[in-house]
Amino acid sequence: MDNAFRSIPFEPRELKATPDVLERIYAASKLGIKGDALAFAAGLLPIEYRRLLALDHAASIAEAKGRADSEVEAASVVRTAALEGDSKAAIALLTMLHQWAPEQKISVDIKSQISITAALQQAESRVIEGRVLSDEDVALTHSPAEPVALESHRATADL
């Protein structure tokens, strides 16, 4: 293998904010593409795009204009839908533009609440009547527990 240096033809790319480049930046930005993906979509390398932004403000204006035009289109669609009676679009419009939020309330249906006292009374009446919910006939018996006698102990402490 020949270790001699081979000449590789290289011509640096000219970096200018031509109307064609600005149009590609605008179109990519309008689609919502950002960062390095925007550079590639505009036909530039990311480093070239960053240099172009630093050297020529027309590139950053094209990007900002694309984003603004996209936002205007989306806002127009939402507004038109809201004016035509779409309630979800109207709520989205109120939320985004006016920071409106629906009031958060929790309502409890009183009829469906369970009374603990009533439930205990019903349980007691079932036990007293002797109703048992099992397949076997089990006689209910009650044997009182033996009383516990507490012994008095005197606590002492050496101080």
Z-matrix of the N, CA and C atoms (Angstrom, degrees):
N
C 1 1.437
C 2 1.528 1 108.51
N 3 1.284 2 114.25 1 139.04
C 4 1.459 3 120.45 2 -177.28
C 5 1.523 4 109.37 3 -84.65
N 6 1.336 5 116.96 4 121.34
C 7 1.461 6 121.87 5 -179.15
C 8 1.524 7 112.23 6 -89.31
N 9 1.279 8 117.70 7 8.06
C 10 1.460 9 120.50 8 -179.47
C 11 1.521 10 109.40 9 -71.05
N 12 1.306 11 115.10 10 149.58
C 13 1.457 12 120.30 11 -179.82
C 14 1.516 13 109.50 12 -70.14
N 15 1.290 14 114.47 13 130.42
C 16 1.453 15 118.63 14 177.79
C 17 1.517 16 108.59 15 -101.81
N 18 1.233 17 116.13 16 141.57
C 19 1.452 18 121.37 17 -179.81
C 20 1.526 19 109.19 18 -83.37
N 21 1.298 20 114.43 19 124.32
C 22 1.463 21 119.71 20 178.21
C 23 1.527 22 106.25 21 -107.54
N 24 1.296 23 115.96 22 121.52
C 25 1.465 24 116.49 23 -179.90
C 26 1.531 25 109.77 24 -67.07
N 27 1.311 26 115.09 25 127.57
C 28 1.463 27 120.14 26 -178.72
C 29 1.519 28 108.27 27 -138.12
N 30 1.282 29 113.84 28 128.19
C 31 1.455 30 118.71 29 176.21
C 32 1.519 31 107.04 30 -125.54
N 33 1.317 32 118.81 31 117.19
C 34 1.465 33 119.87 32 -178.66
C 35 1.522 34 110.39 33 -62.83
N 36 1.325 35 113.59 34 143.83
C 37 1.468 36 119.06 35 179.93
C 38 1.518 37 108.87 36 -76.48
N 39 1.289 38 114.48 37 139.36
C 40 1.459 39 119.59 38 178.85
C 41 1.524 40 107.72 39 -80.65
N 42 1.302 41 116.73 40 128.76
C 43 1.455 42 122.31 41 -176.24
C 44 1.520 43 109.14 42 -107.23
N 45 1.342 44 115.03 43 101.55
C 46 1.455 45 121.05 44 179.88
C 47 1.518 46 108.37 45 -137.53
N 48 1.306 47 115.23 46 149.48
C 49 1.454 48 120.64 47 176.00
C 50 1.524 49 108.24 48 -87.53
N 51 1.317 50 115.44 49 73.19
C 52 1.466 51 120.35 50 178.79
C 53 1.528 52 109.06 51 -74.22
N 54 1.314 53 117.77 52 160.51
C 55 1.464 54 119.48 53 177.97
C 56 1.535 55 112.88 54 -56.12
N 57 1.331 56 116.46 55 -34.47
C 58 1.467 57 119.95 56 178.88
C 59 1.537 58 110.95 57 -66.82
N 60 1.334 59 117.43 58 -44.21
C 61 1.467 60 121.65 59 179.41
C 62 1.528 61 109.79 60 -64.95
N 63 1.340 62 116.47 61 -43.63
C 64 1.462 63 120.04 62 179.56
C 65 1.528 64 111.42 63 -63.06
N 66 1.316 65 117.21 64 -37.17
C 67 1.469 66 120.97 65 177.93
C 68 1.526 67 111.28 66 -65.91
N 69 1.338 68 116.76 67 -39.10
C 70 1.471 69 120.03 68 178.11
C 71 1.530 70 110.67 69 -68.17
N 72 1.336 71 118.16 70 -38.31
C 73 1.468 72 121.83 71 176.89
C 74 1.532 73 109.11 72 -63.56
N 75 1.335 74 116.20 73 -45.52
C 76 1.461 75 121.98 74 179.11
C 77 1.530 76 110.95 75 -58.91
N 78 1.321 77 116.80 76 -47.64
C 79 1.467 78 121.30 77 -177.13
C 80 1.526 79 111.47 78 -64.45
N 81 1.324 80 116.89 79 -42.50
C 82 1.466 81 120.15 80 179.46
C 83 1.520 82 111.06 81 -67.10
N 84 1.320 83 116.65 82 -40.27
C 85 1.464 84 120.84 83 179.35
C 86 1.525 85 110.55 84 -66.82
N 87 1.306 86 117.29 85 -37.01
C 88 1.463 87 121.56 86 179.67
C 89 1.526 88 111.00 87 -64.69
N 90 1.315 89 117.02 88 -28.80
C 91 1.468 90 121.86 89 176.94
C 92 1.526 91 112.56 90 -78.82
N 93 1.342 92 116.91 91 -8.44
C 94 1.455 93 120.45 92 179.18
C 95 1.508 94 114.02 93 93.65
N 96 1.305 95 117.40 94 10.21
C 97 1.465 96 121.25 95 179.82
C 98 1.519 97 108.53 96 -78.13
N 99 1.341 98 116.32 97 140.96
C 100 1.465 99 121.29 98 -176.40
C 101 1.521 100 110.77 99 -132.16
N 102 1.327 101 114.61 100 162.95
C 103 1.463 102 122.05 101 170.82
C 104 1.513 103 114.69 102 61.57
N 105 1.337 104 115.07 103 -137.56
C 106 1.465 105 121.08 104 -176.89
C 107 1.524 106 111.50 105 -63.74
N 108 1.325 107 117.39 106 -33.37
C 109 1.463 108 120.06 107 179.19
C 110 1.527 109 110.26 108 -64.34
N 111 1.337 110 117.33 109 -35.99
C 112 1.463 111 120.88 110 176.95
C 113 1.531 112 109.81 111 -64.58
N 114 1.320 113 116.02 112 -41.81
C 115 1.465 114 119.82 113 178.77
C 116 1.525 115 110.51 114 -59.89
N 117 1.332 116 116.67 115 -48.75
C 118 1.459 117 119.76 116 -179.50
C 119 1.533 118 111.21 117 -63.98
N 120 1.331 119 116.85 118 -39.52
C 121 1.461 120 120.17 119 179.94
C 122 1.528 121 110.86 120 -65.35
N 123 1.324 122 116.95 121 -28.98
C 124 1.460 123 120.81 122 178.79
C 125 1.525 124 111.74 123 -85.88
N 126 1.328 125 117.44 124 0.71
C 127 1.462 126 120.95 125 178.43
C 128 1.507 127 113.59 126 83.64
N 129 1.320 128 116.80 127 21.01
C 130 1.461 129 121.75 128 -179.81
C 131 1.517 130 109.90 129 -119.39
N 132 1.303 131 116.16 130 157.65
C 133 1.452 132 120.63 131 169.73
C 134 1.530 133 107.16 132 -79.68
N 135 1.327 134 118.16 133 152.07
C 136 1.468 135 119.38 134 -179.62
C 137 1.524 136 113.43 135 -54.94
N 138 1.322 137 117.88 136 -39.66
C 139 1.468 138 120.52 137 179.61
C 140 1.522 139 110.43 138 -66.32
N 141 1.343 140 115.99 139 -37.29
C 142 1.462 141 119.60 140 177.91
C 143 1.531 142 110.73 141 -66.15
N 144 1.310 143 115.86 142 -40.25
C 145 1.461 144 120.07 143 -179.29
C 146 1.534 145 110.35 144 -64.54
N 147 1.339 146 116.98 145 -43.69
C 148 1.468 147 119.91 146 179.12
C 149 1.543 148 111.03 147 -63.83
N 150 1.318 149 116.16 148 -39.80
C 151 1.470 150 119.34 149 176.80
C 152 1.523 151 111.32 150 -64.48
N 153 1.336 152 115.83 151 -41.06
C 154 1.456 153 120.31 152 179.26
C 155 1.528 154 110.87 153 -62.92
N 156 1.330 155 116.72 154 -40.19
C 157 1.468 156 120.37 155 177.20
C 158 1.525 157 110.94 156 -62.57
N 159 1.337 158 116.22 157 -38.58
C 160 1.463 159 120.47 158 -178.81
C 161 1.533 160 111.68 159 -73.30
N 162 1.342 161 117.24 160 -34.47
C 163 1.457 162 120.91 161 -174.93
C 164 1.525 163 113.63 162 -88.29
N 165 1.317 164 117.37 163 -33.03
C 166 1.465 165 119.98 164 -173.64
C 167 1.524 166 109.76 165 -134.42
N 168 1.310 167 116.81 166 114.97
C 169 1.461 168 121.09 167 -177.53
C 170 1.526 169 112.63 168 -69.94
N 171 1.317 170 117.23 169 -13.15
C 172 1.464 171 119.85 170 178.07
C 173 1.528 172 110.39 171 -62.95
N 174 1.329 173 117.72 172 -30.69
C 175 1.466 174 121.34 173 178.76
C 176 1.523 175 110.74 174 -67.58
N 177 1.323 176 116.95 175 -43.68
C 178 1.474 177 118.82 176 179.02
C 179 1.528 178 110.63 177 -70.03
N 180 1.327 179 117.94 178 -31.68
C 181 1.464 180 120.73 179 175.94
C 182 1.533 181 110.05 180 -67.13
N 183 1.322 182 117.27 181 -41.18
C 184 1.470 183 120.72 182 178.41
C 185 1.525 184 110.57 183 -62.45
N 186 1.336 185 117.05 184 -40.51
C 187 1.466 186 120.86 185 178.26
C 188 1.528 187 110.64 186 -65.17
N 189 1.336 188 117.19 187 -46.96
C 190 1.469 189 121.11 188 -179.34
C 191 1.524 190 111.13 189 -64.20
N 192 1.332 191 117.21 190 -39.20
C 193 1.469 192 121.36 191 179.49
C 194 1.527 193 110.64 192 -65.52
N 195 1.312 194 117.55 193 -38.97
C 196 1.467 195 120.72 194 177.30
C 197 1.518 196 111.49 195 -63.01
N 198 1.330 197 116.99 196 -43.87
C 199 1.471 198 120.60 197 178.63
C 200 1.528 199 110.82 198 -64.95
N 201 1.331 200 116.91 199 -42.41
C 202 1.466 201 120.92 200 -179.72
C 203 1.522 202 111.51 201 -64.34
N 204 1.317 203 117.62 202 -44.12
C 205 1.468 204 120.72 203 179.81
C 206 1.524 205 111.38 204 -64.09
N 207 1.326 206 116.49 205 -37.06
C 208 1.462 207 120.48 206 177.53
C 209 1.521 208 110.86 207 -65.44
N 210 1.340 209 116.26 208 -40.90
C 211 1.461 210 120.56 209 179.32
C 212 1.528 211 111.09 210 -66.42
N 213 1.338 212 116.99 211 -38.40
C 214 1.462 213 121.02 212 177.76
C 215 1.525 214 110.31 213 -63.31
N 216 1.309 215 117.48 214 -43.24
C 217 1.471 216 120.83 215 179.16
C 218 1.524 217 111.17 216 -61.24
N 219 1.326 218 116.63 217 -47.29
C 220 1.464 219 120.64 218 -178.68
C 221 1.527 220 110.83 219 -65.23
N 222 1.325 221 117.59 220 -42.10
C 223 1.458 222 120.89 221 179.55
C 224 1.525 223 110.95 222 -65.01
N 225 1.329 224 116.61 223 -36.76
C 226 1.468 225 120.27 224 177.91
C 227 1.518 226 111.68 225 -64.52
N 228 1.325 227 116.21 226 -40.40
C 229 1.468 228 120.47 227 179.29
C 230 1.529 229 109.91 228 -64.63
N 231 1.335 230 117.18 229 -44.96
C 232 1.468 231 120.75 230 -179.45
C 233 1.522 232 110.24 231 -65.15
N 234 1.330 233 117.33 232 -43.23
C 235 1.469 234 121.04 233 -179.78
C 236 1.524 235 111.23 234 -63.79
N 237 1.320 236 117.21 235 -44.29
C 238 1.465 237 120.80 236 178.98
C 239 1.525 238 110.55 237 -61.05
N 240 1.325 239 116.46 238 -43.98
C 241 1.470 240 120.18 239 179.08
C 242 1.527 241 110.88 240 -63.38
N 243 1.325 242 117.35 241 -40.30
C 244 1.470 243 121.18 242 179.96
C 245 1.524 244 110.55 243 -65.35
N 246 1.320 245 116.88 244 -41.37
C 247 1.459 246 120.58 245 179.92
C 248 1.531 247 112.12 246 -69.21
N 249 1.322 248 116.25 247 -24.26
C 250 1.468 249 120.31 248 178.74
C 251 1.523 250 112.19 249 -87.85
N 252 1.345 251 117.39 250 3.00
C 253 1.454 252 120.55 251 173.15
C 254 1.514 253 116.09 252 105.66
N 255 1.308 254 118.44 253 6.42
C 256 1.465 255 120.21 254 178.45
C 257 1.531 256 108.33 255 -77.07
N 258 1.332 257 116.47 256 109.59
C 259 1.465 258 120.51 257 -174.89
C 260 1.527 259 112.24 258 -67.51
N 261 1.317 260 117.99 259 -35.66
C 262 1.471 261 119.55 260 178.56
C 263 1.527 262 110.58 261 -64.82
N 264 1.319 263 116.22 262 -39.91
C 265 1.469 264 119.64 263 178.36
C 266 1.525 265 110.11 264 -66.79
N 267 1.328 266 117.27 265 -38.35
C 268 1.458 267 120.74 266 178.82
C 269 1.523 268 110.96 267 -64.07
N 270 1.326 269 116.86 268 -42.14
C 271 1.464 270 120.55 269 178.16
C 272 1.528 271 110.32 270 -65.92
N 273 1.331 272 117.18 271 -40.43
C 274 1.467 273 120.29 272 177.65
C 275 1.521 274 110.53 273 -62.77
N 276 1.318 275 116.80 274 -40.19
C 277 1.457 276 121.08 275 179.16
C 278 1.531 277 110.93 276 -64.84
N 279 1.320 278 116.33 277 -45.67
C 280 1.471 279 119.94 278 178.37
C 281 1.524 280 111.58 279 -63.12
N 282 1.327 281 116.19 280 -40.77
C 283 1.461 282 120.74 281 -178.32
C 284 1.527 283 111.30 282 -66.45
N 285 1.319 284 117.09 283 -46.67
C 286 1.466 285 120.69 284 -175.42
C 287 1.531 286 112.93 285 -75.35
N 288 1.309 287 117.32 286 -43.44
C 289 1.460 288 119.27 287 -174.47
C 290 1.519 289 113.70 288 -84.58
N 291 1.319 290 116.21 289 -35.78
C 292 1.455 291 119.38 290 -172.22
C 293 1.525 292 113.40 291 -116.18
N 294 1.323 293 117.92 292 8.85
C 295 1.466 294 123.89 293 -179.45
C 296 1.528 295 111.12 294 51.21
N 297 1.317 296 115.44 295 36.48
C 298 1.458 297 121.82 296 179.32
C 299 1.512 298 108.98 297 -80.86
N 300 1.318 299 116.58 298 142.28
C 301 1.459 300 121.22 299 175.65
C 302 1.521 301 107.62 300 -136.58
N 303 1.323 302 117.21 301 135.89
C 304 1.461 303 118.56 302 178.28
C 305 1.520 304 110.39 303 -64.52
N 306 1.325 305 115.54 304 148.02
C 307 1.452 306 120.07 305 -179.43
C 308 1.522 307 109.35 306 -67.39
N 309 1.305 308 116.03 307 133.76
C 310 1.457 309 120.99 308 -178.67
C 311 1.526 310 108.53 309 -92.73
N 312 1.306 311 116.68 310 113.00
C 313 1.456 312 121.23 311 178.45
C 314 1.519 313 108.95 312 -128.75
N 315 1.292 314 113.75 313 146.19
C 316 1.453 315 119.64 314 173.76
C 317 1.519 316 106.29 315 -117.08
N 318 1.306 317 115.85 316 119.45
C 319 1.462 318 118.44 317 178.59
C 320 1.524 319 108.45 318 -108.85
N 321 1.303 320 114.70 319 137.98
C 322 1.457 321 120.91 320 -178.54
C 323 1.513 322 107.68 321 -114.51
N 324 1.305 323 115.59 322 130.57
C 325 1.454 324 120.61 323 177.05
C 326 1.520 325 108.11 324 -79.65
N 327 1.323 326 116.88 325 116.56
C 328 1.463 327 121.41 326 -175.14
C 329 1.523 328 111.13 327 -66.41
N 330 1.299 329 118.47 328 -30.85
C 331 1.459 330 121.75 329 -176.84
C 332 1.525 331 112.21 330 -65.87
N 333 1.324 332 116.65 331 -25.88
C 334 1.461 333 118.60 332 -176.74
C 335 1.524 334 112.80 333 -95.79
N 336 1.329 335 117.86 334 6.46
C 337 1.457 336 119.34 335 178.24
C 338 1.527 337 109.32 336 -76.06
N 339 1.278 338 115.26 337 149.35
C 340 1.459 339 121.34 338 179.72
C 341 1.518 340 108.22 339 -102.06
N 342 1.306 341 115.62 340 129.18
C 343 1.452 342 120.14 341 176.14
C 344 1.524 343 107.59 342 -88.67
N 345 1.303 344 116.80 343 119.77
C 346 1.462 345 120.91 344 -179.22
C 347 1.524 346 110.11 345 -64.95
N 348 1.314 347 116.15 346 -39.53
C 349 1.475 348 119.69 347 179.98
C 350 1.519 349 110.52 348 -62.62
N 351 1.338 350 117.05 349 -45.94
C 352 1.470 351 120.39 350 -179.88
C 353 1.524 352 110.60 351 -64.25
N 354 1.323 353 117.61 352 -38.93
C 355 1.459 354 120.74 353 179.43
C 356 1.527 355 110.78 354 -64.64
N 357 1.337 356 117.54 355 -40.25
C 358 1.466 357 120.14 356 177.73
C 359 1.522 358 111.51 357 -66.51
N 360 1.332 359 116.99 358 -39.79
C 361 1.462 360 120.01 359 177.81
C 362 1.521 361 111.40 360 -63.07
N 363 1.331 362 117.41 361 -40.77
C 364 1.462 363 120.53 362 178.20
C 365 1.528 364 110.42 363 -65.48
N 366 1.320 365 116.64 364 -40.16
C 367 1.463 366 119.95 365 178.94
C 368 1.518 367 110.64 366 -65.14
N 369 1.331 368 117.71 367 -41.21
C 370 1.465 369 121.63 368 178.13
C 371 1.521 370 111.45 369 -62.70
N 372 1.340 371 116.10 370 -42.15
C 373 1.467 372 118.98 371 -178.51
C 374 1.522 373 110.68 372 -65.97
N 375 1.303 374 117.78 373 -33.51
C 376 1.466 375 119.67 374 177.53
C 377 1.522 376 110.31 375 -67.10
N 378 1.323 377 117.00 376 -39.70
C 379 1.458 378 120.71 377 -179.42
C 380 1.528 379 109.81 378 -68.75
N 381 1.319 380 117.23 379 -42.20
C 382 1.467 381 120.65 380 -179.19
C 383 1.522 382 110.73 381 -66.33
N 384 1.323 383 117.51 382 -39.96
C 385 1.462 384 120.50 383 -179.73
C 386 1.520 385 111.19 384 -73.65
N 387 1.296 386 118.68 385 -15.57
C 388 1.448 387 121.73 386 176.78
C 389 1.520 388 113.51 387 86.87
N 390 1.313 389 118.56 388 16.48
C 391 1.460 390 120.29 389 177.82
C 392 1.515 391 109.19 390 -77.17
N 393 1.322 392 115.39 391 129.40
C 394 1.449 393 120.55 392 179.25
C 395 1.510 394 107.29 393 -126.99
N 396 1.288 395 116.83 394 136.63
C 397 1.444 396 120.80 395 -178.09
C 398 1.530 397 110.42 396 -99.50
N 399 1.324 398 116.08 397 66.12
C 400 1.460 399 119.94 398 175.33
C 401 1.519 400 107.95 399 -144.27
N 402 1.306 401 116.16 400 168.14
C 403 1.459 402 121.44 401 -178.71
C 404 1.515 403 111.82 402 -75.00
N 405 1.298 404 117.33 403 -24.72
C 406 1.459 405 121.01 404 -176.19
C 407 1.516 406 110.11 405 -95.17
N 408 1.345 407 116.18 406 149.14
C 409 1.456 408 119.82 407 173.56
C 410 1.517 409 107.56 408 -85.05
N 411 1.269 410 114.25 409 104.85
C 412 1.454 411 119.59 410 179.78
C 413 1.518 412 106.60 411 -108.33
N 414 1.326 413 115.09 412 125.39
C 415 1.462 414 119.23 413 178.57
C 416 1.515 415 108.07 414 -75.97
N 417 1.284 416 114.80 415 132.41
C 418 1.457 417 118.89 416 177.97
C 419 1.516 418 108.43 417 -81.99
N 420 1.258 419 115.31 418 119.77
C 421 1.462 420 119.54 419 177.36
C 422 1.505 421 108.10 420 -123.46
N 423 1.296 422 112.13 421 150.47
C 424 1.449 423 117.33 422 -179.89
C 425 1.513 424 108.06 423 -130.35
N 426 1.279 425 115.37 424 120.51
C 427 1.463 426 118.61 425 176.00
C 428 1.520 427 106.98 426 -119.64
N 429 1.310 428 115.41 427 122.96
C 430 1.464 429 118.01 428 -178.03
C 431 1.517 430 110.83 429 -66.00
N 432 1.259 431 114.09 430 146.83
C 433 1.465 432 119.80 431 178.40
C 434 1.517 433 108.92 432 -74.79
N 435 1.330 434 115.63 433 149.65
C 436 1.448 435 119.53 434 179.02
C 437 1.516 436 109.66 435 -70.62
N 438 1.311 437 115.84 436 137.44
C 439 1.460 438 117.72 437 -179.71
C 440 1.521 439 110.95 438 -66.15
N 441 1.249 440 115.17 439 145.32
C 442 1.451 441 121.68 440 -179.64
C 443 1.519 442 107.62 441 -97.80
N 444 1.321 443 114.97 442 126.46
C 445 1.453 444 119.45 443 178.73
C 446 1.513 445 108.14 444 -98.55
N 447 1.292 446 114.85 445 130.01
C 448 1.451 447 119.58 446 178.36
C 449 1.511 448 109.44 447 -94.21
N 450 1.294 449 116.19 448 128.39
C 451 1.449 450 120.09 449 176.77
C 452 1.512 451 108.89 450 -88.83
N 453 1.266 452 114.30 451 138.83
C 454 1.447 453 116.86 452 -179.84
C 455 1.525 454 109.03 453 -86.38
N 456 1.246 455 114.84 454 126.36
C 457 1.474 456 122.14 455 176.78
C 458 1.499 457 106.77 456 -119.39
N 459 1.263 458 113.14 457 141.98
C 460 1.431 459 117.64 458 179.68
C 461 1.522 460 108.78 459 -100.98
N 462 1.296 461 114.71 460 127.75
C 463 1.462 462 118.65 461 -179.56
C 464 1.520 463 109.25 462 -88.93
N 465 1.297 464 115.47 463 133.65
C 466 1.464 465 118.76 464 177.35
C 467 1.504 466 108.15 465 -125.89
N 468 1.257 467 114.43 466 151.30
C 469 1.459 468 118.67 467 177.49
C 470 1.524 469 107.66 468 -138.47
N 471 1.282 470 115.29 469 136.64
C 472 1.452 471 120.00 470 176.50
C 473 1.523 472 107.70 471 -87.11
N 474 1.291 473 114.92 472 118.61
C 475 1.459 474 118.35 473 179.89
C 476 1.480 475 111.65 474 -106.89
